[in-house]
Amino acid sequence: MAGYFAIFLVLLTLASGLVWLLDALVLAPKRKARLVLAQNSAGTQLTHDATDSLLKEPALVETAKSIFPVIAAITLFRSFLFEPFQIPSGSMMPTLLVGDFILVEKFSYDVKDPVWRKTLYHNKLPEHGDVAVFKYPEQPTVDYIKRIVGLPGDRIIYRDKQLYIDKACTGGQTTGCGTLERIGLEDIADNQFFQGRLPQRRYREALGENGHDILVTPGAIEQLRGFYQQQGTAIDEFIVPAGHYFALGDNRDNSRDSRFWGFVPADNLVGKAVFIWMSFEFSDDPTSWLPGWVPVGVRFERLGKIE
């Protein structure tokens, strides 16, 4: 089921639309009938003020008619086209930072209704390297954002901070699949990221059409005991079931993802993250008098397409 805000928008749209319809079909004709009756009783044309008083819409109707077009447009836009999200954590660094505001393309994958999330139209399927928003399988009212690294049938190994993929062969495919592939990493000189006091290394990972940057914390111990244990596989090996996907955060040692809770059902997919439309910078100075949620700057250089 959809999140509370989506349900609220749909209910508000329906309520305001029903009030408008009730006024158009029932209340407005009654007001006009009262005006005609009053004019006939007076035997003359009523004054402008008297006419306005008899035809005046109730406050509820006036409000519903003013907000319905706006609310309906917002509901349609965020349900079927694009939905804005704010990045709340660092699990997708360096691709997405805390304070980034992104647009998620809802029609990239299957189009779903905004309340019950039943598929209305089958569209494209996720691809390796997509940054996707989905309903967290363990708490479906919460939205998660991670990178899709495993498609149905793929065998995924994450060992010693290195990703390996044995891509499933589909549709008579005979090349580029069926072999365990070590996903290439290109070291990028970048010393600006830390996990606590531990320095992180930035790599360019050759997954997907253009690749993307990830962060690895060499000093962080792999939390293998917390990994999701799939029957018949090693602790760091995962075989993606049909109709599911395997997702990782780009901040590999600071992300709770499929390694820990399993696979993303296709029905949980919300859309593909495509664009950063605003990025606020926040102060991390504990002595600052400003509350932590107050922006101290805008990172204009971050605005643009998401890789």
VEXLUMBA-962571 format. One record per residue (C-alpha): residue in three letters; x, y, z. Coordinates in steps of 0.2 Angstrom, whole numbers, plus 5000, padded with zeros to 4 digits. Each point is the difference from the previous one (the first is absolute). Layout:
<rs>
ALAXYZ...
</rs>
This chain:
<rs>
MET500050005000ALA500650184997GLY500750125013TYR498950105011PHE500350164990ALA499549924984ILE498449945007PHE499650175008LEU500250084983VAL498949884991LEU498650025014LEU500250195000THR499850004981LEU498549885001ALA499250115014SER500250164991GLY499449934984LEU498449935007VAL499650165009TRP500250094983LEU498949874991LEU498750015014ASP499950194998ALA499949994981LEU498649875000VAL499050045016LEU500550165010ALA500350124985PRO498349964992LYS499150035017ARG500850175002LYS499550054983ALA498249945004ARG500050105016LEU500550164990VAL498649974987LEU498749985014ALA500650165009GLN499950104984ASN498349934997SER499450055017ALA500850174999GLY499250034983THR501650094994GLN501949974997LEU500949985016THR501550115005HIS501749944995ASP500449985019ALA498549895003THR500349904984ASP501849975006SER499449955017LEU498849874993LEU501349924988LYS501450015012GLU500949835002PRO500349935017ALA501750015006LEU500349824999VAL499550004981GLU501150154997THR501549925008ALA499749834991LYS499950084983SER501550115002ILE501249855006PHE499349864990PRO500950044983VAL501750035010ILE499849845011ALA499549894985ALA501450064989ILE501349975014THR499249835003LEU500149954982PHE501850074998ARG500749915015SER499149844998PHE500349974982LEU501450124994PHE501350065012GLU500150005019PRO501250105011PHE501049925013GLN501350075013ILE501549905004PRO500049975019SER501649905002GLY501849974993SER499749824994MET500150064982MET501550115001PRO500950064990THR498649994987LEU498750075011LEU500450115016VAL498950055015GLY499050154994ASP499849954982PHE498350024993ILE499649884986LEU498749964987VAL499549824998GLU499349954983LYS498449905004PHE499749934983SER501849934998TYR499349835006ASP498349935002VAL498650145003LYS499049975016ASP498550085007PRO500450125014VAL499149925014TRP500049814999ARG501549994988LYS499349884988THR500850004983LEU499050104987TYR501349994986HIS501549894997ASN501550104995LYS501949985000LEU500949895013PRO501450065010GLU501849984993HIS501749985008GLY500650165008ASP498350095002VAL499750105015ALA498349955006VAL498850055013PHE498949865007LYS499049955015TYR501149935014PRO499549825000GLU500049995019GLN499050165002PRO499050044984THR499550175006VAL501850054999ASP500950054984TYR501849944997ILE501250064986LYS501449884995ARG500949954984ILE499349844991VAL501549884997GLY499149844998LEU498649954989PRO498949845001GLY501149854998ASP501650095003ARG501349935012ILE500750135011ILE501649995011TYR500650145011ARG501749955007ASP501450105007LYS499150164994GLN500049944982LEU498449974990TYR499949854989ILE498549964989ASP499549844990LYS498750084988ALA498549884996CYS499849964982THR498350054992GLY499249984984GLY501249894991GLN501550115006THR501749914999THR501250145003GLY500250125015CYS499249885012GLY500349835008THR501850055007LEU500450085016GLU500750174997ARG501050115011ILE499350174999GLY501550124996LEU500550145012GLU501050154995ASP500850095015ILE499650195001ALA501150115010ASP498850085012ASN500350025019GLN498450105004PHE498949865007PHE500149915017GLN499049875009GLY500250075018ARG501850025002LEU500449874986PRO500650064983GLN499049944985ARG500649964983ARG499150054984TYR499949894985ARG499250004983GLU499049844999ALA499749934982LEU498249955002GLY498650064988GLU500150104985ASN501250145006GLY500649945017HIS499950095016ASP501050055016ILE499949905016LEU500950025017VAL500949865009THR500750015018PRO501549905001GLY500150005019ALA498249945002ILE499749825004GLU498849914989GLN498449965010LEU499849824993ARG499049945016GLY498750134995PHE499849944982TYR498449934994GLN500349814999GLN499249924984GLN499849815001GLY501349914990THR501250144998ALA501650075008ILE499850145013ASP500650134987GLU499149924985PHE498250044994ILE498949934986VAL498750124995PRO498349924999ALA498850034986GLY499050165002HIS501350075012TYR501550124999PHE501650025010ALA500450175006LEU501650085008GLY500450175006ASP501550094992ASN500750035017ARG500449825002ASP500549995018ASN498750125006SER498449934992ARG498649885006ASP499549924984SER499749834992ARG501549935008PHE499150015016TRP498149984997GLY499949914983PHE499250044984VAL498950144993PRO498349934993ALA499650084983ASP498350065007ASN501050115013LEU500850104986VAL499550185000GLY501150074986LYS501750054994ALA500950155008VAL500550114985PHE500450185005ILE500650105015TRP499050174999MET500750075016SER501449975013PHE500150085017GLU501650005010PHE499849995019SER501250045014ASP500949865009ASP500750125013PRO499449945017THR500350185007SER499050094987TRP498450095007LEU499049954984PRO498949845002GLY500749864990TRP498550004988VAL500350184994PRO501050014983VAL501650105000GLY500250004981VAL499549934984ARG501149884990PHE499550064982GLU501449894993ARG499149845005LEU498450044990GLY499749894985LYS499849824994ILE500349865011GLU501349874994
</rs>
